[in-house]
């Protein structure tokens, strides 16, 4: 699982029922602040890919006047998405521990 996919899944876990395109984009920008530029298009592309993998599910909410009659597309992490994220984070923890053992991280 790639770093950006991990960022997206983390944002979904943080946002819970408030996870839709713009809020996900904003949360990922916060998580990646100073390390990478995040485009809204990259978020949607990654969300679609994660949905194809079964790690995310989406649905459309009701249309709202504030959005010109358009509906929001909401997202949530699935059980397999949570498992994949937890596994990826465990691997990252192992890498950090290994580098600390050799003095590779300060």
N, CA, C and O of each residue as an XYZ file, in Angstrom:
424
protein
N       0.843     -1.173      0.000
C       0.000      0.000      0.000
C       0.885      1.231      0.000
O       1.825      1.339      0.787
N       0.570      2.163     -0.898
C       1.374      3.363     -1.022
C       1.114      4.387      0.072
O       0.098      4.351      0.766
N       2.065      5.295      0.199
C       1.969      6.347      1.225
C       0.700      7.185      1.073
O       0.046      7.506      2.065
N       0.349      7.541     -0.168
C      -0.820      8.388     -0.362
C      -2.100      7.636     -0.004
O      -3.034      8.219      0.547
N      -2.140      6.348     -0.318
C      -3.292      5.538      0.079
C      -3.412      5.489      1.601
O      -4.516      5.539      2.143
N      -2.281      5.393      2.280
C      -2.289      5.409      3.740
C      -2.817      6.740      4.269
O      -3.578      6.768      5.236
N      -2.420      7.826      3.643
C      -2.915      9.147      4.046
C      -4.432      9.239      3.882
O      -5.129      9.740      4.766
N      -4.933      8.759      2.757
C      -6.373      8.808      2.487
C      -7.136      7.977      3.512
O      -8.129      8.448      4.066
N      -6.688      6.750      3.774
C      -7.370      5.893      4.732
C      -7.317      6.478      6.141
O      -8.284      6.373      6.895
N      -6.204      7.085      6.491
C      -6.089      7.738      7.798
C      -7.088      8.888      7.904
O      -7.745      9.052      8.933
N      -7.199      9.677      6.850
C      -8.159     10.785      6.843
C      -9.586     10.270      7.019
O     -10.376     10.873      7.746
N      -9.923      9.160      6.362
C     -11.259      8.590      6.498
C     -11.526      8.161      7.940
O     -12.629      8.353      8.452
N     -10.532      7.589      8.585
C     -10.719      7.169      9.973
C     -10.889      8.369     10.893
O     -11.661      8.310     11.850
N     -10.185      9.446     10.617
C     -10.291     10.656     11.432
C     -11.640     11.336     11.222
O     -12.283     11.760     12.183
N     -12.065     11.440      9.972
C     -13.277     12.196      9.634
C     -14.578     11.449      9.926
O     -15.612     12.072     10.168
N     -14.528     10.144      9.904
C     -15.710      9.290     10.129
C     -16.861      9.695      9.224
O     -16.705      9.694      8.002
N     -18.030     10.045      9.795
C     -19.221     10.323      8.981
C     -19.143     11.642      8.217
O     -20.034     11.938      7.421
N     -18.113     12.429      8.436
C     -17.952     13.699      7.730
C     -16.948     13.590      6.585
O     -16.366     14.596      6.178
N     -16.740     12.387      6.062
C     -15.739     12.161      5.023
C     -16.356     12.259      3.630
O     -17.020     11.332      3.167
N     -16.133     13.379      2.978
C     -16.495     13.576      1.580
C     -15.360     14.323      0.916
O     -14.443     14.781      1.598
N     -15.398     14.455     -0.387
C     -14.271     14.955     -1.168
C     -13.464     16.083     -0.557
O     -12.260     15.941     -0.346
N     -14.116     17.206     -0.269
C     -13.379     18.380      0.214
C     -12.806     18.173      1.613
O     -11.678     18.587      1.881
N     -13.564     17.539      2.509
C     -13.043     17.338      3.865
C     -11.882     16.346      3.862
O     -10.932     16.487      4.633
N     -11.966     15.349      2.994
C     -10.866     14.385      2.876
C      -9.620     15.104      2.360
O      -8.528     14.932      2.902
N      -9.788     15.902      1.318
C      -8.672     16.665      0.758
C      -8.026     17.549      1.822
O      -6.801     17.579      1.944
N      -8.843     18.270      2.595
C      -8.320     19.150      3.634
C      -7.571     18.377      4.709
O      -6.513     18.810      5.166
N      -8.116     17.232      5.113
C      -7.464     16.424      6.152
C      -6.144     15.853      5.651
O      -5.158     15.835      6.388
N      -6.114     15.391      4.413
C      -4.868     14.861      3.845
C      -3.830     15.978      3.738
O      -2.648     15.742      3.988
N      -4.252     17.185      3.370
C      -3.322     18.316      3.333
C      -2.726     18.568      4.712
O      -1.531     18.838      4.826
N      -3.537     18.482      5.755
C      -3.031     18.668      7.125
C      -2.023     17.578      7.479
O      -0.951     17.860      8.016
N      -2.379     16.333      7.173
C      -1.502     15.214      7.510
C      -0.171     15.280      6.763
O       0.858     14.872      7.300
N      -0.182     15.785      5.541
C       1.023     15.824      4.701
C       1.694     17.192      4.700
O       2.627     17.421      3.931
N       1.236     18.092      5.541
C       1.731     19.477      5.545
C       3.255     19.534      5.581
O       3.900     18.940      6.444
N       3.807     20.264      4.620
C       5.247     20.444      4.546
C       5.991     19.308      3.870
O       7.198     19.413      3.653
N       5.304     18.225      3.531
C       5.980     17.081      2.927
C       5.579     16.829      1.484
O       6.363     16.286      0.705
N       4.356     17.222      1.121
C       3.912     17.015     -0.253
C       2.726     17.910     -0.548
O       1.988     18.320      0.348
N       2.562     18.203     -1.835
C       1.408     18.962     -2.315
C       0.308     17.957     -2.629
O       0.565     16.903     -3.211
N      -0.918     18.289     -2.240
C      -2.041     17.368     -2.421
C      -3.091     18.030     -3.303
O      -3.590     19.107     -2.976
N      -3.426     17.393     -4.415
C      -4.478     17.927     -5.273
C      -5.780     17.186     -5.000
O      -5.776     16.020     -4.603
N      -6.889     17.875     -5.218
C      -8.197     17.263     -5.042
C      -8.363     16.091     -6.005
O      -8.926     15.060     -5.636
N      -7.881     16.242     -7.225
C      -7.968     15.178     -8.220
C      -7.236     13.919     -7.786
O      -7.724     12.809     -8.003
N      -6.065     14.083     -7.175
C      -5.311     12.924     -6.689
C      -6.084     12.209     -5.589
O      -6.050     10.982     -5.500
N      -6.780     12.976     -4.751
C      -7.596     12.359     -3.691
C      -8.696     11.503     -4.305
O      -8.885     10.355     -3.904
N      -9.424     12.055     -5.277
C     -10.516     11.304     -5.892
C     -10.009     10.068     -6.643
O     -10.625      9.004     -6.582
N      -8.906     10.212     -7.338
C      -8.327      9.071     -8.061
C      -7.956      7.955     -7.086
O      -8.215      6.780     -7.345
N      -7.351      8.333     -5.973
C      -6.941      7.353     -4.976
C      -8.151      6.733     -4.286
O      -8.165      5.530     -4.025
N      -9.167      7.541     -3.988
C     -10.398      7.014     -3.393
C     -11.049      5.991     -4.324
O     -11.509      4.942     -3.872
N     -11.087      6.293     -5.611
C     -11.656      5.343     -6.581
C     -10.855      4.041     -6.607
O     -11.428      2.952     -6.641
N      -9.525      4.163     -6.589
C      -8.668      2.971     -6.600
C      -8.873      2.153     -5.321
O      -8.943      0.925     -5.375
N      -8.967      2.823     -4.182
C      -9.184      2.124     -2.920
C     -10.555      1.455     -2.885
O     -10.718      0.396     -2.279
N     -11.542      2.076     -3.538
C     -12.864      1.465     -3.599
C     -12.826      0.207     -4.468
O     -13.471     -0.790     -4.143
N     -12.076      0.250     -5.570
C     -11.936     -0.928     -6.427
C     -11.260     -2.076     -5.690
O     -11.558     -3.243     -5.942
N     -10.353     -1.742     -4.782
C      -9.658     -2.759     -3.988
C     -10.524     -3.271     -2.836
O     -10.172     -4.262     -2.195
N     -11.633     -2.620     -2.570
C     -12.506     -3.019     -1.470
C     -12.149     -2.409     -0.130
O     -12.693     -2.819      0.896
N     -11.241     -1.430     -0.114
C     -10.813     -0.800      1.136
C     -11.688      0.386      1.533
O     -11.626      0.861      2.668
N     -12.499      0.858      0.596
C     -13.345      2.032      0.809
C     -14.692      1.761      0.151
O     -14.772      1.057     -0.856
N     -15.738      2.322      0.723
C     -17.028      2.305      0.036
C     -17.538      3.735     -0.014
O     -17.211      4.551      0.847
N     -18.346      4.033     -1.032
C     -18.874      5.386     -1.183
C     -20.356      5.345     -1.516
O     -20.880      4.332     -1.978
N     -21.012      6.459     -1.274
C     -22.422      6.636     -1.607
C     -22.694      8.139     -1.730
O     -21.923      8.970     -1.250
N     -23.795      8.458     -2.377
C     -24.167      9.848     -2.553
C     -25.229     10.235     -1.540
O     -26.217      9.523     -1.360
N     -25.021     11.370     -0.879
C     -26.013     11.923      0.031
C     -27.043     12.695     -0.768
O     -26.984     12.742     -1.996
N     -27.972     13.289     -0.076
C     -29.010     14.070     -0.739
C     -28.465     15.354     -1.341
O     -27.445     15.877     -0.893
N     -29.153     15.856     -2.358
C     -28.765     17.118     -3.000
C     -29.002     18.267     -2.025
O     -29.942     18.237     -1.231
N     -28.139     19.279     -2.095
C     -28.272     20.436     -1.209
C     -28.278     21.723     -2.026
O     -27.645     21.811     -3.078
N     -29.002     22.714     -1.527
C     -29.050     24.018     -2.194
C     -27.684     24.686     -2.190
O     -27.302     25.342     -3.159
N     -26.946     24.516     -1.090
C     -25.629     25.147     -0.982
C     -24.661     24.647     -2.041
O     -23.679     25.324     -2.345
N     -24.920     23.474     -2.609
C     -24.059     22.916     -3.653
C     -24.729     22.985     -5.021
O     -24.366     22.244     -5.934
N     -25.704     23.873     -5.157
C     -26.370     24.032     -6.448
C     -27.187     22.814     -6.854
O     -27.316     22.518     -8.042
N     -27.734     22.113     -5.878
C     -28.549     20.944     -6.171
C     -27.766     19.661     -6.356
O     -28.353     18.610     -6.614
N     -26.438     19.731     -6.229
C     -25.611     18.526     -6.365
C     -25.498     17.819     -5.020
O     -25.605     18.449     -3.968
N     -25.287     16.532     -5.059
C     -25.133     15.770     -3.817
C     -23.658     15.509     -3.535
O     -22.828     15.475     -4.443
N     -23.353     15.325     -2.250
C     -21.991     14.995     -1.836
C     -21.789     13.492     -1.959
O     -22.701     12.699     -1.729
N     -20.575     13.127     -2.325
C     -20.195     11.713     -2.339
C     -19.428     11.440     -1.048
O     -18.343     11.980     -0.832
N     -19.995     10.609     -0.209
C     -19.392     10.268      1.070
C     -18.584      8.982      0.940
O     -18.852      8.137      0.085
N     -17.584      8.858      1.814
C     -16.691      7.704      1.805
C     -16.517      7.172      3.215
O     -16.589      7.919      4.191
N     -16.286      5.858      3.306
C     -15.904      5.266      4.584
C     -14.933      4.130      4.334
O     -14.973      3.465      3.299
N     -14.064      3.926      5.303
C     -13.108      2.827      5.230
C     -13.846      1.533      5.578
O     -14.716      1.523      6.449
N     -13.499      0.459      4.905
C     -14.099     -0.848      5.182
C     -13.198     -1.623      6.149
O     -12.104     -1.173      6.490
N     -13.667     -2.774      6.577
C     -12.857     -3.623      7.448
C     -11.546     -4.015      6.800
O     -10.505     -4.026      7.457
N     -11.586     -4.338      5.517
C     -10.337     -4.719      4.834
C      -9.412     -3.507      4.691
O      -8.190     -3.656      4.693
N      -9.990     -2.315      4.569
C      -9.178     -1.098      4.509
C      -8.479     -0.832      5.828
O      -7.304     -0.468      5.857
N      -9.215     -1.018      6.927
C      -8.602     -0.838      8.251
C      -7.475     -1.838      8.456
O      -6.410     -1.489      8.965
N      -7.713     -3.077      8.059
C      -6.683     -4.107      8.214
C      -5.451     -3.776      7.384
O      -4.325     -3.899      7.864
N      -5.664     -3.353      6.130
C      -4.539     -3.007      5.255
C      -3.746     -1.828      5.826
O      -2.516     -1.826      5.783
N      -4.451     -0.825      6.361
C      -3.765      0.330      6.949
C      -2.978     -0.090      8.183
O      -1.824      0.310      8.339
N      -3.567     -0.875      9.050
C      -2.868     -1.331     10.258
C      -1.620     -2.134      9.895
O      -0.569     -1.963     10.512
N      -1.735     -3.007      8.897
C      -0.569     -3.783      8.460
C       0.525     -2.883      7.910
O       1.702     -3.081      8.212
N       0.147     -1.894      7.103
C       1.128     -0.971      6.533
C       1.827     -0.175      7.639
O       3.031      0.070      7.565
N       1.075      0.224      8.654
C       1.669      0.983      9.752
C       2.589      0.108     10.595
O       3.598      0.590     11.109
N       2.255     -1.161     10.742
C       3.144     -2.084     11.465
C       4.467     -2.255     10.726
O       5.532     -2.272     11.341
N       4.393     -2.380      9.416
C       5.611     -2.493      8.614
C       6.457     -1.231      8.771
O       7.675     -1.312      8.926
N       5.805     -0.059      8.731
C       6.533      1.206      8.903
C       7.182      1.263     10.282
O       8.322      1.711     10.408
N       6.475      0.815     11.316
C       7.055      0.770     12.661
C       8.287     -0.132     12.696
O       9.292      0.206     13.322
N       8.207     -1.284     12.020
C       9.353     -2.191     11.959
C      10.541     -1.540     11.268
O      11.683     -1.718     11.691
N      10.276     -0.786     10.203
C      11.361     -0.107      9.489
C      12.020      0.929     10.390
O      13.247      1.017     10.440
N      11.216      1.711     11.099
C      11.755      2.729     12.015
C      12.586      2.060     13.100
O      13.685      2.522     13.409
N      12.078      0.978     13.680
C      12.812      0.264     14.725
C      14.150     -0.259     14.185
O      15.178     -0.157     14.854
N      14.126     -0.812     12.982
C      15.362     -1.313     12.378
C      16.382     -0.215     12.158
O      17.572     -0.410     12.407
N      15.927      0.934     11.693
C      16.849      2.051     11.478
C      17.378      2.610     12.793
O      18.537      3.017     12.874
N      16.546      2.632     13.808
C      17.007      3.108     15.125
C      18.081      2.187     15.677
O      19.035      2.647     16.305
N      17.930      0.879     15.446
C      18.917     -0.090     15.944
C      20.300      0.180     15.382
O      21.295     -0.053     16.067
N      20.385      0.656     14.172
C      21.701      0.917     13.555
C      22.100      2.391     13.656
O      23.112      2.803     13.089
N      21.308      3.179     14.374
C      21.622      4.592     14.524
C      21.266      5.403     13.302
O      21.779      6.506     13.114
N      20.384      4.863     12.461
C      20.014      5.548     11.226
C      18.996      6.644     11.398
O      18.787      7.444     10.486
N      18.358      6.697     12.549
C      17.394      7.777     12.833
C      17.761      8.442     14.139
O      18.127      7.786     15.115
N      17.660      9.726     14.138
C      17.970     10.481     15.371
C      16.680     10.875     16.037
O      16.698     11.516     17.088
